[in-house]
Amino acid sequence: MQKGTHVLIVLSVSLRLCVSVLILAGFQTVNRSTACAAEPPRVRIGSKASIENIVLGELLTHLARAAGAKAEHRSALGGTQIAYQALLKGEIDVYTEYTGTLEKEILEDEHIRTPQQLRDALTKRGLAMSESLGFSNPYAIGLTDRRASELNISKISDLARPEHAGLKLAFSEEFVHRPDGWGGLKAEYNLPLTPKTMDHNLAYHGVVAGSIEVTDFYATDAEIQYYQLRTLEDDHGYFPSYHCVLLYRQSFAEQSPEILAALKRLEGAIGNTSMMEMNARAKIDHISPTKVAADFAASKLGMKIVLPRPASQMLIYTREHLYLVCISLAAAVAVALPLGIWSYKWPRLGHAILGIVGVVQTLPSMAVLVFMIPLLGIGPKPAIVALFLYSLLPIVRGTVTGLREIPTNLKESAIVLGLTSRARLWLVELPMASRSILAGIKTAAVINVGTATIGALIGAGGYGAPILSGLRLNDVSLILQGAVPAALMALLAQAGFEAVEPFLVPRGLRLAAAGKN
């Protein structure tokens, strides 16, 4: 066998890897189903991607474990719609939500006016909610106290005055697009202003630095007191009440009533001051949300929470990241290599294939992930599919380019020797194209390592988790904990492919390439 034909082993290994993963998943499913009778009740707790919701998610996790449940916290699941859809699909059992968000965004079409109407609307969807946890966290608009005094602004209606038409506004993307956000606020107050969109956490730094002047707050944000910001009076009463509640599946309440009762110990237990203090400890003092939640449970609920001995978190991130990259890359090689061969054999079909994978490559990664959630839920599955799609173009293009660049005289010699089309492909064409094919796979691997960090937004884990935590906490060291290993993994992937190149690419091709250089 020629050395170059080892390229085709990649296809076989990829297919075997995919099959092995499916078989392993099947065995795990069988094992879980046979052992479920002996296991403690299981609860999957979700949280949106804000420090407050993550701390509350950790608090619920502590309560569930103390009640004997096997609790899993699927942390930082992006925005409201991602967490809510995960609840509807059964990906999670409970998460903390706000009544104003339920009324004005999630159930906007129901035109809810009373708490009972809200509960009835949730019941129709197989959901239920607790009483208030004790605090309300409405939206607010504000700026620095110093700038507010300079401009003589104390209420939202003051922003409509002609002399303030040049104010620089920046709001979070979610606030700009929510029904209870900027659009309705602008109409209610007749505001002649056009805001920019900016990450909620970065907007605080923009306000303090003076690059923007007005942004949206949450009433319990720790930054309000820390940066001496002024919340403008909602003098038209536009924003509804945002009481924090537990939103949960009715099936969870029926299957684990004792666990739900344990979680409901939080009803009325958290005041606005307590929530702001917990947010400040996590965000300003950089204390882990797990510890913040445990301290609150000990001091306010009289619980003794024994924090588990932390495993090597970086090892967990690395394992999760490798899982996302390896599975998606193996599947991409298994699909893209045949697509590249077909594109070479049938040029008209090739134009269509390259066009489709090229369009896929241009799609924003966040849009692809969100699109996948209704189909595959949250966690690794949608992230793997998205990474698989982004890996197709470089491998298909590398395969097509390598096959097209084979000298015509070599192709003709293979025909004269009487080789069949299949034999020419395996013994001549693919070995000759192996260097270009490997380059495409190498490019796909490097792209995958970087893009996989986005998967943390939907609970897929990996190096994106510390990066997102660092952005929320404005903690550069946390960002580097994810960014540096991701960069190193990309370099190792590239070095690994270069190391195996002598075993996959015929020596003559390597010598010829070296001669050109």
Contacts in CASP RR format, 6 or more apart in sequence:
PFRMAT RR
TARGET T0000
AUTHOR 0000-0000-0000
METHOD contacts of the structure
MODEL  1
MQKGTHVLIVLSVSLRLCVSVLILAGFQTVNRSTACAAEPPRVRIGSKAS
IENIVLGELLTHLARAAGAKAEHRSALGGTQIAYQALLKGEIDVYTEYTG
TLEKEILEDEHIRTPQQLRDALTKRGLAMSESLGFSNPYAIGLTDRRASE
LNISKISDLARPEHAGLKLAFSEEFVHRPDGWGGLKAEYNLPLTPKTMDH
NLAYHGVVAGSIEVTDFYATDAEIQYYQLRTLEDDHGYFPSYHCVLLYRQ
SFAEQSPEILAALKRLEGAIGNTSMMEMNARAKIDHISPTKVAADFAASK
LGMKIVLPRPASQMLIYTREHLYLVCISLAAAVAVALPLGIWSYKWPRLG
HAILGIVGVVQTLPSMAVLVFMIPLLGIGPKPAIVALFLYSLLPIVRGTV
TGLREIPTNLKESAIVLGLTSRARLWLVELPMASRSILAGIKTAAVINVG
TATIGALIGAGGYGAPILSGLRLNDVSLILQGAVPAALMALLAQAGFEAV
EPFLVPRGLRLAAAGKN
2 427 0 8 1.000
2 431 0 8 1.000
2 506 0 8 1.000
3 431 0 8 1.000
3 503 0 8 1.000
3 504 0 8 1.000
3 505 0 8 1.000
3 506 0 8 1.000
3 507 0 8 1.000
4 430 0 8 1.000
4 431 0 8 1.000
4 434 0 8 1.000
4 504 0 8 1.000
4 505 0 8 1.000
4 506 0 8 1.000
5 426 0 8 1.000
5 427 0 8 1.000
5 430 0 8 1.000
5 431 0 8 1.000
6 434 0 8 1.000
6 503 0 8 1.000
6 504 0 8 1.000
7 430 0 8 1.000
7 431 0 8 1.000
7 433 0 8 1.000
7 434 0 8 1.000
7 437 0 8 1.000
7 438 0 8 1.000
7 504 0 8 1.000
8 426 0 8 1.000
8 430 0 8 1.000
10 333 0 8 1.000
10 337 0 8 1.000
10 441 0 8 1.000
10 504 0 8 1.000
11 333 0 8 1.000
11 334 0 8 1.000
11 337 0 8 1.000
11 338 0 8 1.000
13 330 0 8 1.000
14 330 0 8 1.000
14 331 0 8 1.000
14 333 0 8 1.000
14 334 0 8 1.000
15 334 0 8 1.000
17 326 0 8 1.000
17 327 0 8 1.000
17 330 0 8 1.000
18 327 0 8 1.000
18 330 0 8 1.000
18 331 0 8 1.000
18 334 0 8 1.000
21 327 0 8 1.000
39 70 0 8 1.000
40 68 0 8 1.000
40 69 0 8 1.000
40 70 0 8 1.000
41 68 0 8 1.000
41 69 0 8 1.000
41 70 0 8 1.000
41 255 0 8 1.000
41 256 0 8 1.000
41 258 0 8 1.000
41 259 0 8 1.000
42 69 0 8 1.000
42 70 0 8 1.000
42 71 0 8 1.000
42 72 0 8 1.000
43 64 0 8 1.000
43 69 0 8 1.000
43 70 0 8 1.000
43 71 0 8 1.000
43 72 0 8 1.000
43 93 0 8 1.000
43 94 0 8 1.000
43 252 0 8 1.000
43 256 0 8 1.000
43 259 0 8 1.000
44 71 0 8 1.000
44 72 0 8 1.000
44 74 0 8 1.000
44 90 0 8 1.000
44 91 0 8 1.000
44 92 0 8 1.000
44 93 0 8 1.000
44 94 0 8 1.000
45 57 0 8 1.000
45 60 0 8 1.000
45 61 0 8 1.000
45 64 0 8 1.000
45 71 0 8 1.000
45 72 0 8 1.000
45 73 0 8 1.000
45 74 0 8 1.000
45 92 0 8 1.000
45 93 0 8 1.000
45 94 0 8 1.000
45 95 0 8 1.000
46 57 0 8 1.000
46 73 0 8 1.000
46 74 0 8 1.000
46 75 0 8 1.000
46 77 0 8 1.000
46 83 0 8 1.000
46 86 0 8 1.000
46 92 0 8 1.000
46 94 0 8 1.000
46 95 0 8 1.000
47 53 0 8 1.000
47 54 0 8 1.000
47 56 0 8 1.000
47 57 0 8 1.000
47 73 0 8 1.000
47 74 0 8 1.000
47 75 0 8 1.000
47 76 0 8 1.000
47 77 0 8 1.000
47 83 0 8 1.000
47 95 0 8 1.000
47 96 0 8 1.000
48 76 0 8 1.000
48 77 0 8 1.000
48 78 0 8 1.000
48 79 0 8 1.000
48 80 0 8 1.000
48 82 0 8 1.000
48 83 0 8 1.000
48 95 0 8 1.000
48 96 0 8 1.000
49 76 0 8 1.000
49 77 0 8 1.000
49 78 0 8 1.000
49 79 0 8 1.000
49 457 0 8 1.000
49 468 0 8 1.000
49 472 0 8 1.000
50 200 0 8 1.000
50 218 0 8 1.000
50 472 0 8 1.000
51 222 0 8 1.000
51 279 0 8 1.000
51 282 0 8 1.000
51 283 0 8 1.000
51 289 0 8 1.000
51 472 0 8 1.000
51 473 0 8 1.000
52 137 0 8 1.000
52 218 0 8 1.000
52 220 0 8 1.000
52 275 0 8 1.000
52 278 0 8 1.000
52 279 0 8 1.000
53 95 0 8 1.000
53 96 0 8 1.000
54 75 0 8 1.000
54 76 0 8 1.000
54 282 0 8 1.000
54 289 0 8 1.000
55 278 0 8 1.000
55 279 0 8 1.000
55 282 0 8 1.000
55 289 0 8 1.000
55 292 0 8 1.000
55 293 0 8 1.000
56 96 0 8 1.000
56 133 0 8 1.000
56 244 0 8 1.000
56 266 0 8 1.000
56 293 0 8 1.000
57 73 0 8 1.000
57 75 0 8 1.000
57 95 0 8 1.000
57 96 0 8 1.000
57 289 0 8 1.000
57 293 0 8 1.000
58 73 0 8 1.000
58 75 0 8 1.000
58 289 0 8 1.000
58 290 0 8 1.000
58 292 0 8 1.000
58 293 0 8 1.000
58 294 0 8 1.000
59 266 0 8 1.000
59 293 0 8 1.000
59 296 0 8 1.000
59 297 0 8 1.000
60 71 0 8 1.000
60 73 0 8 1.000
60 94 0 8 1.000
60 96 0 8 1.000
60 246 0 8 1.000
60 263 0 8 1.000
60 266 0 8 1.000
61 71 0 8 1.000
61 72 0 8 1.000
61 73 0 8 1.000
61 293 0 8 1.000
62 293 0 8 1.000
62 294 0 8 1.000
62 297 0 8 1.000
62 303 0 8 1.000
62 305 0 8 1.000
63 262 0 8 1.000
63 263 0 8 1.000
63 265 0 8 1.000
63 266 0 8 1.000
63 297 0 8 1.000
63 301 0 8 1.000
63 303 0 8 1.000
64 71 0 8 1.000
64 259 0 8 1.000
64 262 0 8 1.000
64 263 0 8 1.000
65 71 0 8 1.000
66 262 0 8 1.000
66 297 0 8 1.000
66 303 0 8 1.000
66 305 0 8 1.000
67 258 0 8 1.000
67 259 0 8 1.000
67 261 0 8 1.000
67 262 0 8 1.000
68 259 0 8 1.000
69 256 0 8 1.000
69 259 0 8 1.000
69 262 0 8 1.000
74 86 0 8 1.000
74 91 0 8 1.000
74 92 0 8 1.000
74 378 0 8 1.000
74 379 0 8 1.000
74 459 0 8 1.000
75 459 0 8 1.000
75 465 0 8 1.000
76 456 0 8 1.000
76 457 0 8 1.000
76 459 0 8 1.000
76 465 0 8 1.000
76 468 0 8 1.000
76 469 0 8 1.000
76 472 0 8 1.000
77 83 0 8 1.000
77 86 0 8 1.000
77 92 0 8 1.000
77 95 0 8 1.000
77 378 0 8 1.000
77 457 0 8 1.000
77 458 0 8 1.000
77 459 0 8 1.000
78 457 0 8 1.000
78 458 0 8 1.000
79 174 0 8 1.000
80 97 0 8 1.000
80 101 0 8 1.000
80 105 0 8 1.000
80 106 0 8 1.000
80 174 0 8 1.000
80 178 0 8 1.000
81 106 0 8 1.000
82 370 0 8 1.000
82 373 0 8 1.000
82 378 0 8 1.000
82 457 0 8 1.000
82 458 0 8 1.000
83 92 0 8 1.000
83 95 0 8 1.000
83 97 0 8 1.000
84 97 0 8 1.000
84 106 0 8 1.000
84 247 0 8 1.000
85 373 0 8 1.000
85 374 0 8 1.000
85 377 0 8 1.000
86 92 0 8 1.000
86 95 0 8 1.000
86 373 0 8 1.000
86 377 0 8 1.000
86 378 0 8 1.000
87 93 0 8 1.000
87 94 0 8 1.000
87 95 0 8 1.000
87 127 0 8 1.000
87 247 0 8 1.000
87 248 0 8 1.000
87 249 0 8 1.000
88 125 0 8 1.000
88 127 0 8 1.000
89 374 0 8 1.000
89 377 0 8 1.000
90 249 0 8 1.000
91 377 0 8 1.000
91 378 0 8 1.000
91 379 0 8 1.000
92 378 0 8 1.000
93 248 0 8 1.000
93 249 0 8 1.000
93 252 0 8 1.000
94 246 0 8 1.000
94 247 0 8 1.000
94 248 0 8 1.000
94 249 0 8 1.000
94 252 0 8 1.000
94 260 0 8 1.000
94 263 0 8 1.000
95 246 0 8 1.000
95 247 0 8 1.000
95 248 0 8 1.000
96 133 0 8 1.000
96 244 0 8 1.000
96 245 0 8 1.000
96 246 0 8 1.000
96 247 0 8 1.000
97 106 0 8 1.000
97 129 0 8 1.000
97 244 0 8 1.000
97 245 0 8 1.000
97 246 0 8 1.000
97 247 0 8 1.000
98 137 0 8 1.000
98 242 0 8 1.000
98 243 0 8 1.000
98 244 0 8 1.000
98 245 0 8 1.000
99 115 0 8 1.000
99 118 0 8 1.000
99 129 0 8 1.000
99 132 0 8 1.000
99 240 0 8 1.000
99 241 0 8 1.000
99 242 0 8 1.000
99 243 0 8 1.000
99 245 0 8 1.000
100 138 0 8 1.000
100 180 0 8 1.000
100 240 0 8 1.000
100 241 0 8 1.000
100 242 0 8 1.000
100 243 0 8 1.000
101 180 0 8 1.000
101 242 0 8 1.000
102 112 0 8 1.000
102 118 0 8 1.000
102 122 0 8 1.000
102 129 0 8 1.000
102 247 0 8 1.000
103 110 0 8 1.000
103 112 0 8 1.000
103 118 0 8 1.000
103 240 0 8 1.000
104 178 0 8 1.000
104 179 0 8 1.000
104 180 0 8 1.000
104 240 0 8 1.000
105 178 0 8 1.000
105 179 0 8 1.000
105 180 0 8 1.000
107 118 0 8 1.000
107 121 0 8 1.000
107 122 0 8 1.000
108 179 0 8 1.000
110 117 0 8 1.000
110 121 0 8 1.000
112 118 0 8 1.000
112 121 0 8 1.000
118 129 0 8 1.000
119 128 0 8 1.000
119 129 0 8 1.000
122 128 0 8 1.000
122 129 0 8 1.000
122 247 0 8 1.000
123 250 0 8 1.000
126 249 0 8 1.000
126 250 0 8 1.000
126 251 0 8 1.000
127 247 0 8 1.000
127 248 0 8 1.000
127 249 0 8 1.000
127 250 0 8 1.000
128 247 0 8 1.000
128 248 0 8 1.000
128 249 0 8 1.000
128 250 0 8 1.000
128 253 0 8 1.000
129 245 0 8 1.000
129 246 0 8 1.000
129 247 0 8 1.000
129 248 0 8 1.000
130 245 0 8 1.000
130 246 0 8 1.000
130 248 0 8 1.000
130 263 0 8 1.000
130 264 0 8 1.000
130 266 0 8 1.000
130 267 0 8 1.000
131 245 0 8 1.000
131 264 0 8 1.000
131 267 0 8 1.000
131 268 0 8 1.000
132 243 0 8 1.000
132 244 0 8 1.000
132 245 0 8 1.000
132 267 0 8 1.000
132 268 0 8 1.000
133 243 0 8 1.000
133 244 0 8 1.000
133 245 0 8 1.000
133 246 0 8 1.000
133 266 0 8 1.000
133 267 0 8 1.000
133 268 0 8 1.000
133 269 0 8 1.000
133 270 0 8 1.000
134 243 0 8 1.000
134 244 0 8 1.000
134 267 0 8 1.000
134 268 0 8 1.000
134 269 0 8 1.000
134 270 0 8 1.000
134 271 0 8 1.000
134 272 0 8 1.000
135 220 0 8 1.000
135 243 0 8 1.000
135 244 0 8 1.000
135 270 0 8 1.000
135 271 0 8 1.000
135 272 0 8 1.000
135 274 0 8 1.000
135 275 0 8 1.000
136 219 0 8 1.000
136 241 0 8 1.000
136 242 0 8 1.000
136 243 0 8 1.000
136 244 0 8 1.000
136 272 0 8 1.000
137 218 0 8 1.000
137 219 0 8 1.000
137 220 0 8 1.000
137 242 0 8 1.000
137 244 0 8 1.000
137 272 0 8 1.000
137 275 0 8 1.000
138 218 0 8 1.000
138 219 0 8 1.000
138 234 0 8 1.000
138 239 0 8 1.000
138 240 0 8 1.000
138 241 0 8 1.000
138 242 0 8 1.000
139 175 0 8 1.000
139 180 0 8 1.000
139 181 0 8 1.000
139 216 0 8 1.000
139 217 0 8 1.000
139 218 0 8 1.000
139 219 0 8 1.000
139 239 0 8 1.000
139 242 0 8 1.000
140 216 0 8 1.000
140 217 0 8 1.000
140 218 0 8 1.000
140 219 0 8 1.000
140 231 0 8 1.000
140 232 0 8 1.000
140 234 0 8 1.000
140 239 0 8 1.000
141 156 0 8 1.000
141 159 0 8 1.000
141 185 0 8 1.000
141 214 0 8 1.000
141 215 0 8 1.000
141 216 0 8 1.000
141 217 0 8 1.000
141 231 0 8 1.000
141 232 0 8 1.000
141 234 0 8 1.000
142 148 0 8 1.000
142 207 0 8 1.000
142 214 0 8 1.000
142 215 0 8 1.000
142 216 0 8 1.000
142 217 0 8 1.000
142 229 0 8 1.000
142 230 0 8 1.000
142 231 0 8 1.000
142 232 0 8 1.000
143 153 0 8 1.000
143 207 0 8 1.000
143 213 0 8 1.000
143 214 0 8 1.000
143 215 0 8 1.000
143 229 0 8 1.000
143 230 0 8 1.000
143 232 0 8 1.000
144 207 0 8 1.000
144 208 0 8 1.000
144 210 0 8 1.000
144 227 0 8 1.000
144 228 0 8 1.000
144 229 0 8 1.000
144 230 0 8 1.000
145 228 0 8 1.000
145 229 0 8 1.000
145 230 0 8 1.000
146 228 0 8 1.000
147 210 0 8 1.000
147 213 0 8 1.000
148 154 0 8 1.000
148 230 0 8 1.000
148 232 0 8 1.000
151 158 0 8 1.000
151 164 0 8 1.000
151 167 0 8 1.000
152 158 0 8 1.000
153 159 0 8 1.000
153 164 0 8 1.000
153 232 0 8 1.000
154 230 0 8 1.000
154 232 0 8 1.000
154 233 0 8 1.000
155 232 0 8 1.000
155 233 0 8 1.000
155 234 0 8 1.000
155 235 0 8 1.000
156 185 0 8 1.000
156 189 0 8 1.000
156 232 0 8 1.000
156 233 0 8 1.000
156 234 0 8 1.000
156 235 0 8 1.000
156 236 0 8 1.000
156 238 0 8 1.000
157 189 0 8 1.000
157 235 0 8 1.000
157 236 0 8 1.000
158 164 0 8 1.000
158 232 0 8 1.000
159 167 0 8 1.000
159 189 0 8 1.000
159 191 0 8 1.000
159 193 0 8 1.000
159 214 0 8 1.000
159 232 0 8 1.000
160 189 0 8 1.000
160 190 0 8 1.000
160 191 0 8 1.000
160 192 0 8 1.000
164 193 0 8 1.000
165 192 0 8 1.000
165 193 0 8 1.000
166 193 0 8 1.000
167 193 0 8 1.000
167 213 0 8 1.000
167 214 0 8 1.000
168 196 0 8 1.000
168 211 0 8 1.000
168 212 0 8 1.000
168 213 0 8 1.000
168 214 0 8 1.000
169 193 0 8 1.000
169 194 0 8 1.000
169 195 0 8 1.000
169 196 0 8 1.000
169 212 0 8 1.000
169 213 0 8 1.000
169 214 0 8 1.000
169 215 0 8 1.000
170 195 0 8 1.000
170 196 0 8 1.000
170 197 0 8 1.000
170 198 0 8 1.000
170 203 0 8 1.000
170 206 0 8 1.000
170 212 0 8 1.000
170 214 0 8 1.000
170 215 0 8 1.000
171 182 0 8 1.000
171 195 0 8 1.000
171 196 0 8 1.000
171 197 0 8 1.000
171 198 0 8 1.000
171 203 0 8 1.000
171 215 0 8 1.000
171 216 0 8 1.000
172 197 0 8 1.000
172 198 0 8 1.000
172 199 0 8 1.000
172 200 0 8 1.000
172 203 0 8 1.000
172 215 0 8 1.000
172 216 0 8 1.000
173 197 0 8 1.000
173 199 0 8 1.000
174 200 0 8 1.000
175 181 0 8 1.000
175 182 0 8 1.000
175 200 0 8 1.000
175 216 0 8 1.000
176 182 0 8 1.000
176 183 0 8 1.000
176 195 0 8 1.000
176 197 0 8 1.000
180 239 0 8 1.000
180 240 0 8 1.000
181 216 0 8 1.000
182 195 0 8 1.000
182 216 0 8 1.000
184 238 0 8 1.000
185 191 0 8 1.000
185 238 0 8 1.000
186 193 0 8 1.000
188 236 0 8 1.000
188 238 0 8 1.000
189 236 0 8 1.000
189 238 0 8 1.000
195 214 0 8 1.000
196 212 0 8 1.000
198 206 0 8 1.000
198 212 0 8 1.000
198 215 0 8 1.000
199 471 0 8 1.000
200 216 0 8 1.000
201 471 0 8 1.000
201 472 0 8 1.000
201 473 0 8 1.000
201 474 0 8 1.000
202 471 0 8 1.000
203 212 0 8 1.000
203 215 0 8 1.000
203 216 0 8 1.000
204 215 0 8 1.000
204 221 0 8 1.000
204 223 0 8 1.000
204 227 0 8 1.000
204 229 0 8 1.000
205 474 0 8 1.000
206 212 0 8 1.000
206 215 0 8 1.000
207 213 0 8 1.000
207 214 0 8 1.000
207 215 0 8 1.000
207 227 0 8 1.000
207 229 0 8 1.000
208 227 0 8 1.000
217 223 0 8 1.000
217 224 0 8 1.000
217 229 0 8 1.000
217 231 0 8 1.000
219 231 0 8 1.000
219 242 0 8 1.000
219 272 0 8 1.000
220 272 0 8 1.000
220 275 0 8 1.000
220 276 0 8 1.000
220 279 0 8 1.000
221 276 0 8 1.000
221 279 0 8 1.000
222 276 0 8 1.000
222 279 0 8 1.000
222 280 0 8 1.000
222 282 0 8 1.000
222 283 0 8 1.000
222 284 0 8 1.000
223 229 0 8 1.000
223 283 0 8 1.000
223 284 0 8 1.000
224 231 0 8 1.000
224 276 0 8 1.000
225 276 0 8 1.000
225 280 0 8 1.000
226 280 0 8 1.000
226 284 0 8 1.000
244 270 0 8 1.000
244 275 0 8 1.000
246 263 0 8 1.000
246 264 0 8 1.000
246 266 0 8 1.000
248 260 0 8 1.000
248 263 0 8 1.000
252 259 0 8 1.000
252 260 0 8 1.000
253 260 0 8 1.000
265 301 0 8 1.000
269 300 0 8 1.000
269 301 0 8 1.000
270 296 0 8 1.000
270 300 0 8 1.000
274 296 0 8 1.000
274 300 0 8 1.000
278 292 0 8 1.000
278 293 0 8 1.000
278 296 0 8 1.000
281 287 0 8 1.000
281 292 0 8 1.000
281 295 0 8 1.000
282 288 0 8 1.000
282 289 0 8 1.000
282 292 0 8 1.000
282 473 0 8 1.000
283 472 0 8 1.000
283 473 0 8 1.000
283 474 0 8 1.000
286 473 0 8 1.000
286 475 0 8 1.000
290 307 0 8 1.000
291 307 0 8 1.000
293 305 0 8 1.000
294 305 0 8 1.000
294 307 0 8 1.000
297 303 0 8 1.000
297 305 0 8 1.000
298 304 0 8 1.000
298 305 0 8 1.000
313 466 0 8 1.000
314 481 0 8 1.000
314 485 0 8 1.000
317 461 0 8 1.000
317 462 0 8 1.000
317 463 0 8 1.000
317 464 0 8 1.000
317 465 0 8 1.000
317 466 0 8 1.000
317 482 0 8 1.000
317 485 0 8 1.000
318 462 0 8 1.000
318 463 0 8 1.000
318 485 0 8 1.000
318 489 0 8 1.000
320 380 0 8 1.000
320 460 0 8 1.000
320 461 0 8 1.000
320 462 0 8 1.000
320 465 0 8 1.000
321 449 0 8 1.000
321 452 0 8 1.000
321 461 0 8 1.000
321 462 0 8 1.000
321 463 0 8 1.000
321 464 0 8 1.000
321 485 0 8 1.000
321 486 0 8 1.000
321 489 0 8 1.000
322 489 0 8 1.000
323 380 0 8 1.000
324 380 0 8 1.000
324 383 0 8 1.000
324 384 0 8 1.000
324 387 0 8 1.000
324 448 0 8 1.000
324 452 0 8 1.000
324 455 0 8 1.000
324 460 0 8 1.000
324 461 0 8 1.000
324 462 0 8 1.000
325 387 0 8 1.000
325 445 0 8 1.000
325 448 0 8 1.000
325 449 0 8 1.000
325 452 0 8 1.000
325 489 0 8 1.000
325 493 0 8 1.000
327 384 0 8 1.000
328 383 0 8 1.000
328 384 0 8 1.000
328 385 0 8 1.000
328 386 0 8 1.000
328 387 0 8 1.000
328 388 0 8 1.000
328 391 0 8 1.000
328 448 0 8 1.000
328 452 0 8 1.000
329 387 0 8 1.000
329 391 0 8 1.000
329 441 0 8 1.000
329 444 0 8 1.000
329 445 0 8 1.000
329 448 0 8 1.000
331 384 0 8 1.000
331 388 0 8 1.000
332 387 0 8 1.000
332 388 0 8 1.000
332 391 0 8 1.000
332 392 0 8 1.000
332 395 0 8 1.000
332 444 0 8 1.000
333 391 0 8 1.000
333 395 0 8 1.000
333 441 0 8 1.000
333 444 0 8 1.000
335 388 0 8 1.000
335 392 0 8 1.000
336 357 0 8 1.000
336 391 0 8 1.000
336 392 0 8 1.000
336 395 0 8 1.000
336 396 0 8 1.000
336 399 0 8 1.000
336 444 0 8 1.000
337 395 0 8 1.000
337 399 0 8 1.000
337 437 0 8 1.000
339 353 0 8 1.000
339 357 0 8 1.000
339 392 0 8 1.000
339 396 0 8 1.000
339 399 0 8 1.000
340 350 0 8 1.000
340 353 0 8 1.000
340 395 0 8 1.000
340 396 0 8 1.000
340 398 0 8 1.000
340 399 0 8 1.000
340 400 0 8 1.000
340 403 0 8 1.000
341 399 0 8 1.000
341 403 0 8 1.000
341 425 0 8 1.000
342 349 0 8 1.000
342 350 0 8 1.000
342 353 0 8 1.000
343 349 0 8 1.000
343 350 0 8 1.000
343 351 0 8 1.000
343 353 0 8 1.000
343 354 0 8 1.000
343 396 0 8 1.000
343 399 0 8 1.000
343 400 0 8 1.000
344 350 0 8 1.000
344 399 0 8 1.000
344 400 0 8 1.000
344 403 0 8 1.000
344 404 0 8 1.000
350 400 0 8 1.000
353 396 0 8 1.000
354 393 0 8 1.000
354 396 0 8 1.000
354 397 0 8 1.000
354 400 0 8 1.000
357 392 0 8 1.000
357 393 0 8 1.000
357 396 0 8 1.000
358 393 0 8 1.000
360 389 0 8 1.000
360 390 0 8 1.000
360 392 0 8 1.000
360 393 0 8 1.000
361 390 0 8 1.000
361 392 0 8 1.000
361 393 0 8 1.000
363 389 0 8 1.000
365 386 0 8 1.000
365 390 0 8 1.000
365 451 0 8 1.000
365 454 0 8 1.000
366 454 0 8 1.000
366 457 0 8 1.000
368 386 0 8 1.000
368 389 0 8 1.000
368 390 0 8 1.000
369 382 0 8 1.000
369 383 0 8 1.000
369 386 0 8 1.000
369 454 0 8 1.000
369 455 0 8 1.000
369 457 0 8 1.000
369 458 0 8 1.000
372 381 0 8 1.000
372 382 0 8 1.000
372 385 0 8 1.000
372 386 0 8 1.000
373 382 0 8 1.000
373 458 0 8 1.000
375 382 0 8 1.000
376 382 0 8 1.000
376 385 0 8 1.000
377 458 0 8 1.000
378 458 0 8 1.000
378 459 0 8 1.000
378 460 0 8 1.000
379 455 0 8 1.000
379 458 0 8 1.000
379 459 0 8 1.000
379 460 0 8 1.000
379 461 0 8 1.000
380 460 0 8 1.000
380 461 0 8 1.000
382 458 0 8 1.000
382 460 0 8 1.000
383 452 0 8 1.000
383 454 0 8 1.000
383 455 0 8 1.000
383 458 0 8 1.000
383 460 0 8 1.000
384 460 0 8 1.000
386 451 0 8 1.000
386 454 0 8 1.000
386 455 0 8 1.000
387 448 0 8 1.000
387 451 0 8 1.000
387 452 0 8 1.000
390 444 0 8 1.000
390 447 0 8 1.000
390 448 0 8 1.000
390 451 0 8 1.000
391 444 0 8 1.000
391 445 0 8 1.000
391 447 0 8 1.000
391 448 0 8 1.000
392 444 0 8 1.000
394 440 0 8 1.000
394 441 0 8 1.000
394 443 0 8 1.000
394 444 0 8 1.000
394 447 0 8 1.000
395 437 0 8 1.000
395 440 0 8 1.000
395 441 0 8 1.000
395 444 0 8 1.000
397 440 0 8 1.000
398 433 0 8 1.000
398 436 0 8 1.000
398 437 0 8 1.000
398 439 0 8 1.000
398 440 0 8 1.000
399 433 0 8 1.000
399 436 0 8 1.000
399 437 0 8 1.000
399 440 0 8 1.000
401 433 0 8 1.000
401 436 0 8 1.000
402 432 0 8 1.000
402 433 0 8 1.000
402 435 0 8 1.000
402 436 0 8 1.000
402 437 0 8 1.000
403 429 0 8 1.000
403 430 0 8 1.000
403 432 0 8 1.000
403 433 0 8 1.000
405 433 0 8 1.000
405 436 0 8 1.000
406 428 0 8 1.000
406 429 0 8 1.000
406 432 0 8 1.000
406 433 0 8 1.000
410 428 0 8 1.000
410 432 0 8 1.000
411 424 0 8 1.000
411 428 0 8 1.000
411 429 0 8 1.000
414 423 0 8 1.000
414 424 0 8 1.000
414 427 0 8 1.000
414 428 0 8 1.000
415 424 0 8 1.000
419 427 0 8 1.000
419 428 0 8 1.000
430 437 0 8 1.000
431 506 0 8 1.000
432 506 0 8 1.000
432 509 0 8 1.000
434 504 0 8 1.000
434 505 0 8 1.000
434 506 0 8 1.000
434 509 0 8 1.000
435 501 0 8 1.000
435 505 0 8 1.000
435 509 0 8 1.000
435 510 0 8 1.000
435 513 0 8 1.000
438 497 0 8 1.000
438 501 0 8 1.000
438 504 0 8 1.000
438 505 0 8 1.000
441 497 0 8 1.000
442 493 0 8 1.000
442 494 0 8 1.000
442 497 0 8 1.000
442 498 0 8 1.000
445 490 0 8 1.000
445 493 0 8 1.000
445 494 0 8 1.000
445 497 0 8 1.000
446 490 0 8 1.000
446 493 0 8 1.000
446 494 0 8 1.000
449 486 0 8 1.000
449 489 0 8 1.000
449 490 0 8 1.000
449 493 0 8 1.000
450 486 0 8 1.000
450 490 0 8 1.000
452 460 0 8 1.000
452 462 0 8 1.000
452 463 0 8 1.000
452 464 0 8 1.000
452 486 0 8 1.000
453 462 0 8 1.000
453 463 0 8 1.000
453 464 0 8 1.000
453 467 0 8 1.000
453 482 0 8 1.000
453 486 0 8 1.000
454 464 0 8 1.000
455 461 0 8 1.000
455 462 0 8 1.000
455 464 0 8 1.000
456 462 0 8 1.000
456 463 0 8 1.000
456 464 0 8 1.000
456 465 0 8 1.000
456 467 0 8 1.000
456 468 0 8 1.000
457 468 0 8 1.000
463 482 0 8 1.000
463 483 0 8 1.000
463 485 0 8 1.000
463 486 0 8 1.000
463 489 0 8 1.000
464 482 0 8 1.000
464 486 0 8 1.000
465 482 0 8 1.000
466 478 0 8 1.000
466 479 0 8 1.000
466 481 0 8 1.000
466 482 0 8 1.000
467 478 0 8 1.000
467 479 0 8 1.000
467 481 0 8 1.000
467 482 0 8 1.000
467 483 0 8 1.000
467 486 0 8 1.000
469 475 0 8 1.000
469 478 0 8 1.000
470 476 0 8 1.000
470 478 0 8 1.000
470 479 0 8 1.000
471 479 0 8 1.000
501 510 0 8 1.000
502 510 0 8 1.000
END
